[in-house]
Every structure is written in C-alpha cells, then in structure tokens.
Amino acid sequence: MKIEVARQRIESAMAQYGAQAGMAIDLVINEVRSDLGAATANELIDEFDLELQYNIAPLESDYSNS
C-alpha cells in the first residue's frame, strides 16, 4: 500500500464513521505497518492525531534506529 492510499482511506473512514472510525483506521494502520514499516505507520498516527481521537497508539519501531 502506498502512503497516499492510506491517507485517503483514513480520511474516508473519518468522514464516513466519525467517532466510530477507530476499527477501520486501525486496519489501515496495521496494513501500512506490514507494507511500509512502523515508522510510516507512526507518521500517519501523528499526522491524523489518531492516538488522541481513536486511542491508536504509535507502534514499536521495526528497527533500533528510527
């Protein structure tokens, strides 16, 4: 998955489900982590403030240096 696609899916879930979008967004974040790594997933978590809004915490880094 490309990061642009992930952004669109997150935005779409937020618009469609509002406060209930957490599960859909979590699936996107997990797919991003699998395809692009934890650092990229954490960027999206920060960018959309997902930790505060949906209780989606940043992920452990895939590597010792991030």
C-alpha positions in Angstrom: 0.0 0.0 0.0 1.2 3.5 -0.8 1.1 6.2 1.9 -1.2 8.3 -0.3 -3.7 5.5 -0.4 -3.5 5.0 3.3 -4.2 8.8 3.9 -7.2 8.6 1.6 -8.6 5.5 3.4 -8.1 7.2 6.8 -9.8 10.4 5.7 -12.6 8.4 4.2 -13.1 6.4 7.4 -13.1 9.5 9.5 -15.7 11.2 7.2 -17.9 8.1 6.9 -17.8 6.8 10.5 -16.7 9.8 12.6 -16.0 8.9 16.2 -16.6 5.2 15.3 -13.9 5.0 12.7 -11.2 3.6 15.1 -11.6 0.0 14.0 -11.4 0.8 10.3 -8.4 3.1 10.8 -6.7 0.5 12.9 -6.9 -1.9 10.0 -5.3 0.7 7.7 -2.5 1.4 10.2 -1.8 -2.4 10.5 -1.6 -2.7 6.7 0.7 0.3 6.5 2.9 -1.2 9.2 3.1 -4.5 7.3 3.8 -2.9 3.9 5.8 0.2 4.8 7.0 -0.3 8.3 6.2 1.0 11.8 7.9 4.4 11.2 5.5 5.2 8.3 2.5 4.0 10.4 3.6 6.2 13.2 3.8 9.2 10.8 0.2 8.7 9.9 -0.8 8.3 13.6 0.8 11.6 14.3 -0.4 13.3 11.2 -4.1 12.5 11.9 -3.7 12.7 15.7 -5.1 9.1 15.9 -3.8 8.5 19.4 -5.9 11.2 20.9 -9.0 10.8 18.7 -9.2 7.0 18.4 -6.8 5.7 21.0 -4.5 4.2 18.4 -1.0 4.4 19.9 2.2 4.6 18.0 3.8 1.3 17.2 7.2 -0.1 18.2 9.8 0.7 15.7 10.8 -2.1 13.3 14.5 -1.1 13.7 16.6 0.0 16.6 17.1 3.4 15.0 14.0 5.2 13.7 
